[in-house]
Amino acid sequence: MLSETDPSHMLREPVRGGVVYPGLAALPGVEQVRALLAGRAPAPPVARLTGRRIVDASVGSVTYALQATDWMLGPKGVVHTGVLALLADGSLIATVVSALPARVLCTTAELSLTFLGEPPSGGGEVTAHGQLLHLDGQMALAEVYVRDARDRLAAHGT
């Protein structure tokens, strides 16, 4: 019988990961985001699943949009707050990427959203506009404004 401290009984899986599109990672960050915007790079799987897309990009600023279809609605008939978080996180991460050099990867360390009033109803387009606040060799901080189809502020986050 193997003891719990004997590592030979543990499952071993090959290390997976890395860059989804290595050619894209070779570009400076703003060019990566612009390639996605222009359709010169394939949309990531989450974008293909949800319809989330980049609509504007510059260094330190990226806007995403998402059509609020019935599929996105919660039981009260409004866009589920998790969907707003998905949209906000996409904008935040792309905003940081837009200011990074080539071959520098990043991930979300923390996401905080404050929802302001009733979430958007279905049918319209929801946007998330990210702005870079701070970037150094170790960390970045960005903020995001999520707006409904009437341009009403639905959430703010960092």
N, C-alpha and C positions, 0 to 999 in steps of 0.2 A: 504494500500500500504506500502511495506517495504522500508525503506530508504537504501541508498547505504552503510551506516555505520552500519547497522544492520546485524550481521554475520549470522543470521538464514537463510538467503536466499542463502548463498553460497553453492556450491556443496561440499559435503564431500566425500572423498575417503579414504579407508583404507591406512595406511602407508605401502608402499611396499619397498623392498630393502633388503639389507643384503648381505650375502655371497652366491654366486651361488652354490658353492660346499663346504659345511661346513667342511667336512672331509679334504679337501685340505687346507683350511685356518688354520687348526690345525698344519700343518707342518711349519717348518722354511721356509722362502721365497725361498731360493735356492732349497730346496727339492720340493716346489710347482712347480717351473719352470721345474725342472728335471722330475717330474712326468708327466707334459704335454709333454715334449720332448720324453719321453719313451713310451707314450701312456697309462700310468697307471692311468691317469685322462682324462675325456672326454674333447675334444677340445671345447673352448667357441663358442657360436653361430657365432660370426664374423669370426672366423677361418674356420668354416664349410662352411660359405657363400662364402668366398673369396679364400680359399686355403692357407691363410697365416699360416705359421708354424714355430716353433722354430727348429733350426738346431744345435745350440750349446749354452751351458749355464754353467756359473760358477759364483761365488760370484762377483757381480759388472760388469758382462759382459754377454750380451745375443745377439745372432744373430738370426734374423728371415729371412725367404725366402718366395718368392711369385713368382709363374709362371706368366709371363706377357702374358696372353692369349688375344685374340681379344676382350674379354669382358672388359678388363682393358684399352683399347685404347680410346683416345679422337679423335676429328674430324681430327686431323693432322696425325693420324696413329701412334702416340707414346703414351706411358703410361701416363695416366692423372696424373697431379701433386697431385690431391687429393688421388689417390691410393698410391703414394709415401709417402704422409703424413700418411695414414692409416698404412702402413708398418713401417714407422719410429716411430710412436707413440707406436705401439705394442712393438717394441724393447726397446724403452725408458722406458716404464712402467715396462716391465719384468726385465730390468736391475736394476731398483730401488727395485722392489719386491725381487730380488735375494739377496739383502743385508739386508732385514728386518727380524725381528723375527716372530715367529708364531703369528697369530691373529692380525697382524697390517696391516691395509688396507691403500691404497693410491689411488690417482687419479691424472690426468694430470692437473697442474695449468696453464701452458702456453706451447705452442709449437711454435717454430720458426724454419723455414727451409729456407735455401738458396739453390736455384736450380742452378746447374752449367752447363750451356750449354743446348744442346738438351736433352730432357728426353729420357729414353731408348725406343727402338722400341719393338714391340711385339715379342713373340716367345721364348725369353730367360728367365732366372731366375734373379730376382732382389733380392738383399740382403740388410739388414739393420743391422749394427753392433753397439750395444750400449755399452758405457763405463761409469761407475759411476765416477763423479768428486767430489761430496760432498754429505754427508749424516749426518744429526743431528736429534735431537728429533722432529723437526718441518718440515723441508724441505729437499729436495734432488735436486741435479742437475746432469744431465747426458747429454752426447753428443752422436750423432748418425751419422754414415757414410753410405749413401745409394749408392750401386754400381750396375751397370748393368751387363749383362751376360759376357761382355768383361772385367770385373773388373775395368771399368771406373767410377770414382767418379761422381755420378749424383746429389747428394745433401748432405748437411751437416746441422745438426740442434742440438738444445738443447731443 
